[in-house]
Amino acid sequence: MSENYSMERRLSDLLDVVQRVAAGDFSVQAKKEKDDLIGMLAVGINMMIVDLEEKVLSEKNLAVAAATSEAEKKRANELDALNQQLRASEQQLKAANQQLRASEQQLKASNQQLTAKEQALKASQETLKTKISDLERFNKIMVGRELEMIKLKEEVNSLLAALGKEIKYKVAEKINRG
């Protein structure tokens, strides 16, 4: 999220520069922090500021030198075109800023989903641990019961043998479990 914040801050700074230039302040410069699209936009804005300042100065000199209405109309048209370019750049920056905010919201939502899934997984792990423990206890009880049955069958067989009667149970080797 800090990268999104950095991009949002950089775009906001560029928007600030564009607005100041639109207000007539040509002394501002856009900062190029990285060699990415925003950095390229900053370079383009700086070039536009220089061109715009040159054109504005040129137009002022033309107005002073030639007082014809045709020159004034041309200057006004050029300034209008430049203003339109600035407004278009401002709109592009605003749109990019909105996209960044939407992406940030999507990241937050994804983060919340991951957190919820992580919590559900932890709960499932705890349930599984409890069930494994229950199964281990049950297994121990069943093995113990089976060992007792084997002992009883052996005792019955021993008693039958002592009485001279036929052995009733076939007993496998003892299982050595705890």
C-alpha positions as CSV (number, residue, x, y, z in Angstrom):
1,M,0.0,0.0,0.0
2,S,3.0,2.4,0.5
3,E,3.7,2.1,-3.3
4,N,0.2,3.1,-4.1
5,Y,0.5,6.0,-1.6
6,S,3.8,7.0,-3.2
7,M,2.2,7.0,-6.7
8,E,-0.8,8.9,-5.4
9,R,1.4,11.5,-3.7
10,R,3.5,11.9,-6.9
11,L,0.4,12.3,-9.1
12,S,-1.0,14.8,-6.6
13,D,2.3,16.8,-6.8
14,L,2.1,16.8,-10.6
15,L,-1.6,17.9,-10.4
16,D,-0.4,20.7,-8.1
17,V,2.2,21.8,-10.6
18,V,-0.3,21.8,-13.5
19,Q,-2.8,23.9,-11.5
20,R,-0.1,26.4,-10.6
21,V,1.0,26.7,-14.2
22,A,-2.6,27.0,-15.3
23,A,-2.8,30.0,-12.8
24,G,0.2,31.6,-14.6
25,D,3.1,30.5,-12.3
26,F,5.8,29.3,-14.7
27,S,8.5,29.2,-12.0
28,V,7.3,25.7,-10.8
29,Q,9.0,22.5,-11.9
30,A,7.6,18.9,-11.7
31,K,9.9,16.6,-9.8
32,K,11.0,13.4,-11.7
33,E,11.6,10.9,-8.9
34,K,11.7,7.7,-10.9
35,D,12.1,6.5,-14.6
36,D,8.5,5.3,-14.9
37,L,5.4,6.7,-16.5
38,I,4.9,9.3,-13.8
39,G,8.5,10.3,-14.2
40,M,8.0,10.7,-18.0
41,L,4.8,12.7,-17.3
42,A,6.8,15.0,-15.0
43,V,9.4,15.5,-17.8
44,G,6.6,16.2,-20.3
45,I,5.0,18.7,-18.0
46,N,8.3,20.5,-17.5
47,M,8.8,20.7,-21.2
48,M,5.3,21.9,-21.6
49,I,5.9,24.6,-18.9
50,V,9.0,25.8,-20.8
51,D,7.1,25.8,-24.1
52,L,4.1,27.5,-22.5
53,E,6.2,30.1,-20.9
54,E,8.0,30.8,-24.2
55,K,4.7,31.0,-26.0
56,V,3.2,33.3,-23.4
57,L,6.2,35.6,-23.4
58,S,6.2,35.5,-27.2
59,E,2.5,36.3,-27.3
60,K,3.1,39.2,-24.9
61,N,5.8,40.6,-27.1
62,L,3.6,40.3,-30.1
63,A,0.8,42.1,-28.4
64,V,3.1,44.9,-27.4
65,A,4.8,45.1,-30.9
66,A,1.7,44.6,-33.0
67,A,-1.6,46.0,-31.7
68,T,-3.7,44.5,-34.5
69,S,-6.7,42.5,-33.5
70,E,-5.7,39.6,-35.8
71,A,-2.5,39.0,-33.6
72,E,-4.6,39.2,-30.5
73,K,-7.1,36.7,-31.8
74,K,-4.3,34.3,-32.7
75,R,-2.7,34.7,-29.3
76,A,-6.1,34.1,-27.6
77,N,-6.6,30.9,-29.7
78,E,-3.1,29.6,-28.8
79,L,-3.7,30.3,-25.2
80,D,-7.0,28.6,-25.3
81,A,-5.4,25.6,-26.9
82,L,-2.7,25.5,-24.3
83,N,-5.4,25.9,-21.6
84,Q,-7.3,23.0,-23.1
85,Q,-4.0,20.9,-23.1
86,L,-3.5,21.8,-19.4
87,R,-7.1,20.9,-18.6
88,A,-6.8,17.6,-20.5
89,S,-3.6,16.8,-18.5
90,E,-5.3,17.7,-15.3
91,Q,-8.2,15.4,-16.2
92,Q,-5.7,12.6,-17.0
93,L,-4.0,13.0,-13.6
94,K,-7.4,13.0,-11.8
95,A,-8.4,9.8,-13.7
96,A,-5.1,8.1,-12.8
97,N,-5.6,9.2,-9.2
98,Q,-9.0,7.6,-9.1
99,Q,-7.7,4.4,-10.6
100,L,-5.1,4.3,-7.9
101,R,-7.7,4.7,-5.2
102,A,-9.8,2.0,-6.7
103,S,-6.8,-0.3,-6.8
104,E,-6.1,0.5,-3.2
105,Q,-9.6,-0.4,-2.2
106,Q,-9.4,-3.7,-4.2
107,L,-6.1,-4.5,-2.3
108,K,-7.7,-3.7,1.0
109,A,-10.7,-6.0,0.2
110,S,-8.3,-8.8,-0.9
111,N,-6.3,-8.4,2.2
112,Q,-9.4,-8.7,4.3
113,Q,-10.5,-11.8,2.5
114,L,-7.0,-13.3,3.0
115,T,-7.2,-12.5,6.7
116,A,-10.6,-14.2,7.0
117,K,-9.4,-17.3,5.2
118,E,-6.3,-17.4,7.3
119,Q,-8.5,-17.3,10.5
120,A,-10.7,-20.0,9.1
121,L,-7.7,-22.2,8.3
122,K,-6.4,-21.7,11.8
123,A,-9.8,-22.7,13.3
124,S,-9.8,-25.8,11.0
125,Q,-6.3,-26.7,12.1
126,E,-7.4,-26.5,15.8
127,T,-10.4,-28.7,15.0
128,L,-8.2,-31.2,13.2
129,K,-5.7,-31.3,16.1
130,T,-8.6,-32.0,18.5
131,K,-10.0,-34.8,16.3
132,I,-6.5,-36.4,15.9
133,S,-6.1,-36.3,19.6
134,D,-9.5,-38.0,20.1
135,L,-8.6,-40.6,17.5
136,E,-5.3,-41.4,19.2
137,R,-7.0,-41.8,22.6
138,F,-9.7,-44.0,21.0
139,N,-7.0,-46.1,19.3
140,K,-5.1,-46.5,22.6
141,I,-8.3,-47.7,24.3
142,M,-9.1,-50.1,21.5
143,V,-5.6,-51.6,21.4
144,G,-5.7,-52.0,25.2
145,R,-9.1,-53.7,25.0
146,E,-7.8,-56.0,22.3
147,L,-4.7,-56.9,24.3
148,E,-7.0,-57.7,27.3
149,M,-9.1,-60.0,25.1
150,I,-6.0,-61.8,23.9
151,K,-4.9,-62.3,27.6
152,L,-8.4,-63.6,28.5
153,K,-8.4,-66.0,25.6
154,E,-4.9,-67.2,26.6
155,E,-6.1,-67.8,30.2
156,V,-9.2,-69.7,28.9
157,N,-6.9,-71.8,26.7
158,S,-4.6,-72.4,29.7
159,L,-7.5,-73.5,31.9
160,L,-8.9,-75.7,29.2
161,A,-5.5,-77.3,28.7
162,A,-5.1,-77.8,32.5
163,L,-8.5,-79.6,32.5
164,G,-7.3,-81.7,29.5
165,K,-9.9,-80.2,27.2
166,E,-9.4,-79.0,23.6
167,I,-8.1,-75.4,23.2
168,K,-11.0,-73.2,22.2
169,Y,-9.2,-70.0,20.9
170,K,-6.5,-69.6,18.4
171,V,-4.4,-66.6,19.6
172,A,-2.0,-64.8,17.4
173,E,1.3,-63.5,18.7
174,K,0.9,-60.7,21.2
175,I,0.8,-57.2,19.8
176,N,3.4,-55.1,21.6
177,R,1.8,-51.7,21.8
178,G,1.5,-49.3,24.7
